[in-house]
Amino acid sequence: MLFADLAATSAAVAAVSGRLAKIDLLAGCLRRLAAAAAEPRVLAAGAAYLAGEVLQRQTGVGYASLRGLPPAAGTASLTVAEVDTRLAAMSVVGGRGSQAERRRQLHDLFDRATADEQ
């Protein structure tokens, strides 16, 4: 499933005021995600993203890493699985130069993301 579908669902949930409408939007997205997910972790990651969280408790990415982000991609191509994999890779980077490496990885991810996904 494309990550853009989660971003669109999140925006749609924010735009409606009714509780049942929000539930319908989230349930529909989760059903599509479950149908498309090849492994349970992708479903868990997508559900976490919809809740405003990530499976990786700490990614080591701070606000300073968000400065100077690349422009948004014109076409959605990121999948939920790829975003989860990339965040997991960032969360285990350690040692000398790790902050710069996480920032590079984050910028690579944002380079592939559309404006809504960013």
Number of C-alpha atoms within 10 A of each C-alpha: 22 17 22 21 18 23 18 15 19 20 12 15 19 10 10 12 10 10 9 10 13 18 12 13 16 20 13 13 21 19 12 14 22 18 11 14 17 12 10 9 13 22 22 18 20 27 20 14 18 18 11 9 12 18 16 16 9 13 16 17 17 12 6 8 16 13 10 8 16 15 14 16 16 11 11 17 15 18 18 23 20 16 18 20 14 15 22 17 14 23 16 14 17 12 8 8 9 14 17 13 15 23 20 15 18 19 19 14 18 20 17 19 24 19 16 16 18 15
